[in-house]
């Protein structure tokens, strides 16, 4: 019987394996070399190689840059295979989680990866006074929606800053850099929906 710590370590190992395989698959499907993906994303070749070998957990900012360069979504890099069913249940223990060891920022993917649908639904948790780090600008047509569950959140979109309280909501077009900061002394939890369906021609 595994201890709780062993279960956590096994879950992280499984997630690293999936992320490594999916990043490599998306890169090869687009016929991109490590050098080309590095140039497109601004992520070093050595970092991409380490992620593809399952040797490191990338920061959320790094994963965001790689997803944008590959023309895919955060969730599509975290899940092994797209789901076909119109009714999908994702048990809590099967929801991919990416934790940034340095900042303590955590992203839990709660939307299924459905073919032909460009929507990511993520539950984010920021530690006290923590920050998400800066996310790269998405392509025009990508929209983001925020709903704060608890805590006080500052959202910076380009040069503009807004402060959100629990139950406040925010919408923005995500073609500028953006960053989220917990303004409080407790954890801040918020839902984030990234809608890239507007990119479909």
Secondary structure as a PSIPRED ss2 file (coil, helix, strand):
# PSIPRED VFORMAT (PSIPRED V4.0)

   1 X C   1.000  0.000  0.000
   2 X C   1.000  0.000  0.000
   3 X C   1.000  0.000  0.000
   4 X H   0.000  1.000  0.000
   5 X H   0.000  1.000  0.000
   6 X H   0.000  1.000  0.000
   7 X H   0.000  1.000  0.000
   8 X H   0.000  1.000  0.000
   9 X H   0.000  1.000  0.000
  10 X H   0.000  1.000  0.000
  11 X H   0.000  1.000  0.000
  12 X H   0.000  1.000  0.000
  13 X H   0.000  1.000  0.000
  14 X H   0.000  1.000  0.000
  15 X H   0.000  1.000  0.000
  16 X H   0.000  1.000  0.000
  17 X H   0.000  1.000  0.000
  18 X H   0.000  1.000  0.000
  19 X H   0.000  1.000  0.000
  20 X H   0.000  1.000  0.000
  21 X H   0.000  1.000  0.000
  22 X H   0.000  1.000  0.000
  23 X H   0.000  1.000  0.000
  24 X H   0.000  1.000  0.000
  25 X H   0.000  1.000  0.000
  26 X H   0.000  1.000  0.000
  27 X H   0.000  1.000  0.000
  28 X H   0.000  1.000  0.000
  29 X H   0.000  1.000  0.000
  30 X C   1.000  0.000  0.000
  31 X C   1.000  0.000  0.000
  32 X C   1.000  0.000  0.000
  33 X C   1.000  0.000  0.000
  34 X H   0.000  1.000  0.000
  35 X H   0.000  1.000  0.000
  36 X H   0.000  1.000  0.000
  37 X H   0.000  1.000  0.000
  38 X H   0.000  1.000  0.000
  39 X H   0.000  1.000  0.000
  40 X H   0.000  1.000  0.000
  41 X H   0.000  1.000  0.000
  42 X C   1.000  0.000  0.000
  43 X C   1.000  0.000  0.000
  44 X C   1.000  0.000  0.000
  45 X H   0.000  1.000  0.000
  46 X H   0.000  1.000  0.000
  47 X H   0.000  1.000  0.000
  48 X H   0.000  1.000  0.000
  49 X H   0.000  1.000  0.000
  50 X H   0.000  1.000  0.000
  51 X H   0.000  1.000  0.000
  52 X H   0.000  1.000  0.000
  53 X C   1.000  0.000  0.000
  54 X C   1.000  0.000  0.000
  55 X C   1.000  0.000  0.000
  56 X C   1.000  0.000  0.000
  57 X C   1.000  0.000  0.000
  58 X C   1.000  0.000  0.000
  59 X C   1.000  0.000  0.000
  60 X H   0.000  1.000  0.000
  61 X H   0.000  1.000  0.000
  62 X H   0.000  1.000  0.000
  63 X H   0.000  1.000  0.000
  64 X H   0.000  1.000  0.000
  65 X H   0.000  1.000  0.000
  66 X H   0.000  1.000  0.000
  67 X H   0.000  1.000  0.000
  68 X H   0.000  1.000  0.000
  69 X H   0.000  1.000  0.000
  70 X H   0.000  1.000  0.000
  71 X C   1.000  0.000  0.000
  72 X C   1.000  0.000  0.000
  73 X C   1.000  0.000  0.000
  74 X H   0.000  1.000  0.000
  75 X H   0.000  1.000  0.000
  76 X H   0.000  1.000  0.000
  77 X H   0.000  1.000  0.000
  78 X H   0.000  1.000  0.000
  79 X C   1.000  0.000  0.000
  80 X C   1.000  0.000  0.000
  81 X C   1.000  0.000  0.000
  82 X C   1.000  0.000  0.000
  83 X E   0.000  0.000  1.000
  84 X C   1.000  0.000  0.000
  85 X C   1.000  0.000  0.000
  86 X C   1.000  0.000  0.000
  87 X C   1.000  0.000  0.000
  88 X C   1.000  0.000  0.000
  89 X C   1.000  0.000  0.000
  90 X C   1.000  0.000  0.000
  91 X C   1.000  0.000  0.000
  92 X H   0.000  1.000  0.000
  93 X H   0.000  1.000  0.000
  94 X H   0.000  1.000  0.000
  95 X C   1.000  0.000  0.000
  96 X C   1.000  0.000  0.000
  97 X E   0.000  0.000  1.000
  98 X E   0.000  0.000  1.000
  99 X E   0.000  0.000  1.000
 100 X C   1.000  0.000  0.000
 101 X C   1.000  0.000  0.000
 102 X C   1.000  0.000  0.000
 103 X C   1.000  0.000  0.000
 104 X C   1.000  0.000  0.000
 105 X C   1.000  0.000  0.000
 106 X E   0.000  0.000  1.000
 107 X E   0.000  0.000  1.000
 108 X E   0.000  0.000  1.000
 109 X E   0.000  0.000  1.000
 110 X C   1.000  0.000  0.000
 111 X C   1.000  0.000  0.000
 112 X C   1.000  0.000  0.000
 113 X C   1.000  0.000  0.000
 114 X E   0.000  0.000  1.000
 115 X C   1.000  0.000  0.000
 116 X C   1.000  0.000  0.000
 117 X C   1.000  0.000  0.000
 118 X C   1.000  0.000  0.000
 119 X E   0.000  0.000  1.000
 120 X E   0.000  0.000  1.000
 121 X E   0.000  0.000  1.000
 122 X E   0.000  0.000  1.000
 123 X E   0.000  0.000  1.000
 124 X E   0.000  0.000  1.000
 125 X E   0.000  0.000  1.000
 126 X E   0.000  0.000  1.000
 127 X C   1.000  0.000  0.000
 128 X C   1.000  0.000  0.000
 129 X C   1.000  0.000  0.000
 130 X C   1.000  0.000  0.000
 131 X E   0.000  0.000  1.000
 132 X C   1.000  0.000  0.000
 133 X C   1.000  0.000  0.000
 134 X C   1.000  0.000  0.000
 135 X E   0.000  0.000  1.000
 136 X C   1.000  0.000  0.000
 137 X C   1.000  0.000  0.000
 138 X C   1.000  0.000  0.000
 139 X C   1.000  0.000  0.000
 140 X C   1.000  0.000  0.000
 141 X C   1.000  0.000  0.000
 142 X C   1.000  0.000  0.000
 143 X E   0.000  0.000  1.000
 144 X E   0.000  0.000  1.000
 145 X E   0.000  0.000  1.000
 146 X E   0.000  0.000  1.000
 147 X E   0.000  0.000  1.000
 148 X E   0.000  0.000  1.000
 149 X E   0.000  0.000  1.000
 150 X E   0.000  0.000  1.000
 151 X C   1.000  0.000  0.000
 152 X C   1.000  0.000  0.000
 153 X E   0.000  0.000  1.000
 154 X E   0.000  0.000  1.000
 155 X E   0.000  0.000  1.000
 156 X E   0.000  0.000  1.000
 157 X E   0.000  0.000  1.000
 158 X C   1.000  0.000  0.000
 159 X C   1.000  0.000  0.000
 160 X E   0.000  0.000  1.000
 161 X E   0.000  0.000  1.000
 162 X E   0.000  0.000  1.000
 163 X E   0.000  0.000  1.000
 164 X E   0.000  0.000  1.000
 165 X C   1.000  0.000  0.000
 166 X C   1.000  0.000  0.000
 167 X C   1.000  0.000  0.000
 168 X C   1.000  0.000  0.000
 169 X E   0.000  0.000  1.000
 170 X E   0.000  0.000  1.000
 171 X E   0.000  0.000  1.000
 172 X E   0.000  0.000  1.000
 173 X E   0.000  0.000  1.000
 174 X C   1.000  0.000  0.000
 175 X C   1.000  0.000  0.000
 176 X C   1.000  0.000  0.000
 177 X C   1.000  0.000  0.000
 178 X E   0.000  0.000  1.000
 179 X E   0.000  0.000  1.000
 180 X E   0.000  0.000  1.000
 181 X E   0.000  0.000  1.000
 182 X E   0.000  0.000  1.000
 183 X C   1.000  0.000  0.000
 184 X C   1.000  0.000  0.000
 185 X C   1.000  0.000  0.000
 186 X C   1.000  0.000  0.000
 187 X C   1.000  0.000  0.000
 188 X E   0.000  0.000  1.000
 189 X E   0.000  0.000  1.000
 190 X E   0.000  0.000  1.000
 191 X E   0.000  0.000  1.000
 192 X E   0.000  0.000  1.000
 193 X E   0.000  0.000  1.000
 194 X E   0.000  0.000  1.000
 195 X E   0.000  0.000  1.000
 196 X C   1.000  0.000  0.000
 197 X H   0.000  1.000  0.000
 198 X H   0.000  1.000  0.000
 199 X H   0.000  1.000  0.000
 200 X C   1.000  0.000  0.000
 201 X C   1.000  0.000  0.000
